[in-house]
Amino acid sequence: MLDNLTGRFSNVFKNIRGQAKLTEDNIKEALREVRLALLEADVALPVVKEFVNNVKEKALGQEVAGSLTPDQAFIGVVNQALVELMGKENKHWIYRFHRLPSF
């Protein structure tokens, strides 16, 4: 699942490469592909909608630094949004296993 998601994201970023700056026109297709990739990875629709809207807001307001290309700037926006979505802290999960009832 994560390999598929990684592959889809890589293709999305290739499509932005070569653009002069981030505009609504050149990120529209990229956002569509991000949305489809997340849905194919079984991410809940409300989460996908919120994520895509957050990325769109941040990307459109993003000034591309002189040393970055637009695709690198977009990758940074998506990365930051994923970190915010998943959480910044490394949480250790404790699973408790119960014995199955004997019949």
VOBA-1610 file (N, C-alpha, C; in pm, whole numbers, padded with zeros to 5 digits, always signed):
BEGIN
Met+00082-00118+00000Met+00000+00000+00000Met+00087+00125+00000Leu+00187+00131+00088Leu+00273+00249+00093Leu+00359+00263-00031Asp+00399+00151-00091Asp+00476+00158-00215Asp+00392+00219-00326Asn+00267+00179-00334Asn+00176+00235-00434Asn+00157+00384-00413Leu+00138+00424-00288Leu+00119+00565-00255Leu+00245+00645-00289Thr+00361+00591-00258Thr+00487+00657-00290Thr+00503+00673-00441Gly+00471+00569-00514Gly+00481+00576-00660Gly+00388+00680-00720Arg+00266+00684-00669Arg+00169+00783-00719Arg+00216+00924-00688Phe+00267+00947-00567Phe+00315+01080-00531Phe+00434+01120-00620Ser+00523+01026-00650Ser+00638+01056-00736Ser+00592+01102-00874Asn+00492+01035-00929Asn+00439+01075-01060Asn+00375+01212-01054Val+00307+01242-00946Val+00244+01373-00930Val+00351+01482-00936Phe+00460+01463-00865Phe+00562+01565-00856Phe+00636+01583-00989Lys+00647+01477-01068Lys+00712+01488-01198Lys+00634+01580-01291Asn+00501+01580-01277Asn+00418+01662-01364Asn+00434+01811-01337Ile+00474+01848-01217Ile+00491+01990-01184Ile+00629+02038-01226Arg+00723+01946-01239Arg+00861+01981-01273Arg+00864+02063-01402Gly+00945+02166-01402Gly+00959+02249-01521Gly+00867+02370-01523Gln+00778+02379-01427Gln+00689+02495-01419Gln+00763+02610-01351Ala+00728+02732-01390Ala+00797+02850-01336Ala+00757+02879-01192Lys+00629+02861-01159Lys+00583+02886-01022Lys+00457+02805-00996Leu+00419+02799-00869Leu+00299+02725-00831Leu+00177+02812-00855Thr+00091+02765-00944Thr-00035+02835-00972Thr-00148+02735-00958Glu-00269+02787-00954Glu-00384+02698-00943Glu-00393+02604-01063Asp-00357+02653-01180Asp-00364+02569-01300Asp-00265+02452-01296Asn-00140+02479-01254Asn-00043+02370-01259Asn-00048+02277-01137Ile-00116+02316-01029Ile-00129+02222-00917Ile-00264+02151-00918Lys-00355+02194-01005Lys-00488+02133-01010Lys-00479+01983-01037Glu-00404+01945-01140Glu-00390+01803-01174Glu-00313+01729-01065Ala-00213+01794-01007Ala-00136+01730-00900Ala-00224+01702-00779Leu-00310+01797-00744Leu-00401+01777-00631Leu-00501+01665-00659Arg-00544+01657-00784Arg-00636+01549-00823Arg-00569+01413-00804Glu-00444+01404-00848Glu-00370+01278-00834Glu-00343+01244-00687Val-00313+01345-00606Val-00293+01322-00463Val-00423+01269-00402Arg-00535+01331-00439Arg-00666+01287-00389Arg-00691+01141-00426Leu-00669+01106-00553Leu-00691+00968-00597Leu-00597+00870-00527Ala-00472+00908-00510Ala-00376+00820-00443Ala-00417+00793-00300Leu-00463+00894-00230Leu-00505+00876-00091Leu-00632+00791-00083Leu-00725+00814-00174Leu-00847+00734-00174Leu-00818+00588-00206Glu-00726+00563-00300Glu-00688+00425-00331Glu-00617+00359-00214Ala-00557+00439-00127Ala-00490+00386-00008Ala-00587+00373+00109Asp-00716+00384+00080Asp-00823+00368+00179Asp-00823+00473+00289Val-00782+00594+00255Val-00793+00705+00349Val-00937+00755+00341Ala-00995+00787+00454Ala-01135+00830+00460Ala-01156+00958+00378Leu-01269+00965+00309Leu-01300+01078+00221Leu-01294+01213+00292Pro-01353+01229+00412Pro-01342+01360+00479Pro-01197+01400+00508Val-01114+01303+00542Val-00973+01330+00569Val-00903+01373+00440Val-00934+01305+00330Val-00874+01339+00201Val-00913+01480+00159Lys-01042+01513+00173Lys-01088+01647+00134Lys-01018+01755+00215Glu-01009+01736+00345Glu-00943+01834+00431Glu-00794+01846+00397Phe-00731+01731+00374Phe-00589+01730+00340Phe-00563+01806+00211Val-00641+01776+00107Val-00622+01841-00023Val-00648+01991-00013Asn-00750+02030+00062Asn-00777+02173+00080Asn-00663+02244+00152Asn-00607+02179+00254Asn-00493+02237+00327Asn-00372+02253+00235Val-00344+02150+00155Val-00231+02156+00063Val-00253+02267-00039Lys-00374+02278-00091Lys-00404+02380-00192Lys-00384+02520-00134Glu-00436+02544-00014Glu-00420+02675+00050Glu-00273+02711+00069Lys-00196+02616+00119Lys-00055+02643+00147Lys+00026+02656+00018Ala-00005+02575-00082Ala+00072+02578-00206Ala+00048+02706-00283Leu-00076+02754-00286Leu-00105+02875-00362Leu-00044+02999-00298Gly-00028+02998-00170Gly+00033+03111-00102Gly+00184+03100-00092Gln+00239+02993-00145Gln+00381+02961-00130Gln+00467+03041-00226Glu+00563+03111-00170Glu+00666+03176-00252Glu+00776+03072-00274Val+00812+03049-00398Val+00916+02952-00427Val+01051+03019-00406Ala+01129+02965-00313Ala+01262+03020-00284Ala+01350+03005-00407Gly+01447+03093-00420Gly+01534+03092-00537Gly+01606+02961-00561Ser+01639+02891-00455Ser+01714+02766-00470Ser+01623+02645-00493Leu+01492+02664-00484Leu+01398+02554-00503Leu+01326+02565-00637Thr+01289+02450-00690Thr+01203+02447-00808Thr+01059+02435-00760Pro+00961+02466-00844Pro+00822+02455-00801Pro+00783+02315-00754Asp+00836+02210-00820Asp+00802+02075-00775Asp+00860+02048-00636Gln+00978+02100-00607Gln+01036+02083-00473Gln+00955+02160-00368Ala+00907+02278-00406Ala+00824+02356-00314Ala+00693+02282-00286Phe+00634+02222-00389Phe+00509+02148-00371Phe+00533+02024-00285Ile+00644+01956-00306Ile+00679+01840-00224Ile+00689+01882-00078Gly+00749+01997-00052Gly+00760+02047+00085Gly+00625+02073+00148Val+00533+02130+00069Val+00398+02158+00120Val+00326+02027+00152Val+00333+01930+00061Val+00267+01800+00084Val+00330+01729+00203Asn+00461+01733+00214Asn+00529+01670+00327Asn+00484+01730+00459Gln+00482+01863+00466Gln+00440+01930+00589Gln+00295+01894+00624Ala+00208+01889+00523Ala+00068+01854+00548Ala+00055+01710+00596Leu+00137+01619+00542Leu+00134+01480+00588Leu+00181+01469+00732Val+00284+01545+00768Val+00334+01544+00906Val+00226+01595+01000Glu+00158+01702+00961Glu+00050+01756+01044Glu-00064+01656+01057Leu-00096+01587+00949Leu-00205+01490+00950Leu-00173+01369+01037Met-00051+01317+01022Met-00013+01196+01094Met+00032+01224+01237Gly+00072+01345+01264Gly+00121+01381+01397Gly+00271+01394+01397Lys+00320+01491+01470Lys+00464+01519+01473Lys+00538+01427+01568Glu+00469+01374+01665Glu+00535+01293+01767Glu+00540+01147+01726Asn+00644+01081+01767Asn+00658+00939+01746Asn+00590+00869+01863Lys+00478+00808+01837Lys+00403+00744+01945Lys+00429+00594+01945His+00445+00543+02062His+00463+00399+02077His+00328+00339+02113Trp+00285+00250+02031Trp+00155+00188+02053Trp+00173+00061+02135Ile+00087+00046+02231Ile+00088-00074+02314Ile-00037-00153+02281Tyr-00015-00273+02234Tyr-00128-00359+02201Tyr-00143-00463+02311Arg-00264-00483+02349Arg-00291-00585+02450Arg-00361-00701+02381Phe-00304-00814+02398Phe-00363-00932+02338Phe-00438-01008+02447His-00558-01041+02417His-00640-01116+02510His-00652-01259+02459Arg-00666-01345+02551Arg-00686-01484+02513Arg-00826-01500+02457Leu-00835-01577+02355Leu-00966-01605+02298Leu-01042-01697+02392Pro-01170-01680+02401Pro-01248-01769+02489Pro-01244-01912+02436Ser-01233-02004+02526Ser-01234-02144+02485Ser-01377-02194+02485Phe-01409-02270+02387Phe-01547-02321+02373Phe-01557-02463+02416
//
